[in-house]
């Protein structure tokens, strides 16, 4: 076999389809199976939803206590911020850690990067993080072209 040539694997485990009529029947079977799955999911959801509702009711008091205690700890830590070591944003206790995280929530629209570039010009790069991802469609086109040449 020549080096670099790709060979399409034979899949003996596939159902042999003789004509379009048989293909149409298989599409109908797939639709029926998907309907069966959807019915089973609906039935499960109908059984699960009351259990979730009961759980939410059962834990509501605990969640309210957690929220109350958390807000109380936040107020206490804020009032005693001078007790934190200099330069530290957290304080380790026997049962856990109390602290702050430096974070800001910023909602960004797709057009924001363009606006940043327009406002900051050459300095915009320091405010924009560009995520590099592979272009799967381009890679697939490149592979299919190689297959046709080979």
N, C-alpha and C positions, 0 to 999 in steps of 0.2 A: 504494500500500500504506500502511495506517495506521501511524503511528509507534508503536513499542513492541510491535507484534504480532510474535510469533515464528512462523516457518513451518518446518514439518518438511521437511527436504530429502528429495528423492526419490533413492533409491539404485539406479540402473539396473544396477549391477554385482552386485547380489545375485541369488542363484538364486531363481527363482519356485517356491514350494511350493504345490501345488494342493490337497492334503488331508492329513489326519492320518496316513494310511498312508505317504505320501511323506515326511512329517516323521519318522516312525518309522524309515524306511529310512536317512534322513540321520543320525539318531542312531546307528544301527548302523554306518554308514560311518565316522563320527567315532570311535566306539569302536575300530574296526579300525585306523584310522590312528594312534590313540593307542597301541595295542598294538604297532604297527610301530615307533613312536618309542621306546617303552620297551625293545623288543628291541634296537634299535640302540644305545641308551644302555647297556644291560647288556653288549653285546658290546664296546663301547668301553671300559667300565670294566674288563672282564676283561683287555683288552690294556694298559690304562694302569696298573693296580694293580701288576703285576710291575715295570714301569719305575720307578714311584714307590718301590717297595721297594728296588730296586737303587740308586736315587739316594740314599735315606736311608742305605743301607749305605756308599756311596761318600763321602758328606760327613760321616759321623759323626765321624771323626777331626778334621776342620776345625772342626766345631761344638764338640767338646770343648775344642780349643785356644782357641777364641774365649771360651768360658765360663771357662776357666782364666785367660786373660790379662785378661779383664774383672774377675774377682774379685781378681786381683793388683793391677790398677790401682786398684780401689776401696779396697783395703787401703792402698796407697801414698798415695792422695789423702787418706784419712782420717788417716793418720799425719803428713801434711805439710799439714794444713788451715791452719796458720798462714802458709803461703806464699801463700795466696789473698789477693787484694786485699781490704781491709776492705769489708764490705757486699756482696761478690760471691760468688755461689754456684758460679761456674765459672772455669776457667782455660784460656785459649786456648794451644794448642800448635801447632807447625808442621804436624802431621798431623791435627789435630782439636781437639775441646774435651772437657775432663773437668770434670764438675760434678754438682751435685745439683739436683733439682727438688723444690720444696716441694709435696708432694701426699700425700693420705691416701685410702686406699681404704675406703669405707664402703658396705656393702650395705644398701639401704633397701627395706623392704617397702611395699606400698600403704597399709597402715594407719599407717605412721610419721608422715605429715603430721598426721593426727588426734591422735596421741599428742603430737606437738610442740605443737600448739595447746592441748591439755589441760594440758600441763606449763607452757608459757611464757605462755599467755594472749595479751594484746595484743602482747607482744614476739615472738611466734612468727613474724611476717612476716619478720624478719631471718634466720631459719633455713630458710625455705621459698622455693624458686624455683618459680614456677608458669609452666608453658609454655602459651602460648596458641596453639591450632591451630584452623583453620576446621572447622566441623561440616558435612561434605560432605552427610550425609543430610538435615540441616535445610535446607541450601541447595537440594538437589534437590527437597525437598517444596515449598519456596517457589517454585521455578521451575515445577514442574508445576501449582501452583495458579494461577499467572499465566497459564499456557497454557490452562487450562480456562476462565478468565474471559474471555480474549481471543477 
